[in-house]
């Protein structure tokens, strides 16, 4: 297969999805499978559905359209606040959307009327991570206005953690979200069926005996793809951490001094790079660079060191690996590397594994 490529073991992803679903279902919490990293790939979406995950979340409406056109049968949730310029497609293709702005919710309401639909929304609450969300002190006024829209159905509240600010989903945060839910339901005489308490960062909270309260939904992506929680990137017991591998090819292998020679300035990316003097080393160049993948998020599966890279090249200290030109090297990605590789048009996809 042409390199670079990402090898995706669907059997391991299926197994991870089944296991995380079981972990959370035991405490009465439903899984929304976040597939945004796959660019709407139908093989991965279908694997999630086959594992019993009926709600799929994606931050790009184009991905949702792609999955729907591929015949994936699921409830699709747009997990980023809709663009005001893209309201028509959101109403047409997304079953649910996460929202924070009344201006956008009003536009969704008007468009839903035109399309003769009721569009469902989850209202996101700002609980400290400082990404998206309405401040808790503003939630009553916001809900009051939402309930006046005739083509919008408020189906839940949600919160996000450990994405922008790295804030943990603690018991205190979960209690606060549960209390807000109870208060809103009581004050407005409504029932909110979805209370989405976070993402793959919530595993530590659950592991430490977290009291679920009103939380009945979590949005999981990284834990299924990579088998890790996201606070400390620790492996989750019983899950596969090797479901995805990125493979590159050696295009040059020569012994060269490890230090550059000449006057130094900024590199192509505006960085002043510092080098360790390793003497003369076997330097392998992989035909894969920053245009393909986040190089800093790769872990080699053999004993080599990543020295850095440019747009199109990754430089390795090949050490005693015995590499030669034409050899292929596998790397385990972190989430950033997986995201960039999966969404790059230059990185091909190879699906393996049957379930």
WOWONOR-V375492 format. One line per field, one symbol per residue. phi: phi as a letter, one per 40 degrees, with the letter a starting at -180 (. if undefined). psi: psi as a letter, one per 20 degrees, with the letter a starting at -180 (. if undefined). burial: # if it has 16 or more other ideal C-beta (glycine too) atoms within 10 Angstrom, else .. A space follows every 10 residues. Layout:
phi: ???
psi: ???
burial: ???
This chain:
phi: .cbcabcbcc cccccccccc ccdcccbgbc cbccbdccfg ccccdccccc cgccbbbacb cccccccccc gccacbbccb ddcccbcdcc ccbccbbcbb bcdccccccc ccdccfbbcc bbccbcbhcg bciccdcbcc cccdcccccc bbbcbibaab bfbccgcccc cccccccccd cdcccccbgb bbcbbcciac ccccccdcgd ccfccbabbb bdcccbgbcb cbfcccdgbc cbcbbbbbbc baaacacccc bhccbcccbg bccbbccbgc bcbbbbcabc cbaccccbbc cbcbbcciab dbbbbbccfb cgcadgcbbc bccccccccc ccccccbcbb cbgbb
psi: qqqqqppooh hhgggggggh ggghhhjkpq pooojhijkk phggghgggh jjoipppqip hhgggghghi jporpppojq pqphikhghg hhhphqqpqi phgghghggg hhghjlropq qppppokhik dqqpphijhg hggghgiipi jpooirqrqq qkggikpqnr hgghhghggg gggggghikr poiooojbbi iigggghjkp phcipjpqop fhhghikqrj gjkqqppiqp jkhpqpprpp iqoqpqqipq oapqaqaijk qoppqpojbp qoppppmpbh ihqohijqoq irnrpohara hiqppqoick ikqrpiqppq ppqahghggh ghipiiorpo prpq.
burial: ..######## .######### #.##....## ########## #..######. #.#.#####. #.######.. .#.#.##### ##....#.## #.######## ...######. ###.....## #########. .###.#..#. .##..#..#. ##.####### ##....#### ..##.###.# #..#...... .#.####### ######...# .######### ########## #....#..## ..######## #.#....... .......... .......... ########## .####.##.# ...#.##.#. ..######.. #.#...#.#. #####.#### ##.#.##.#. ..#..
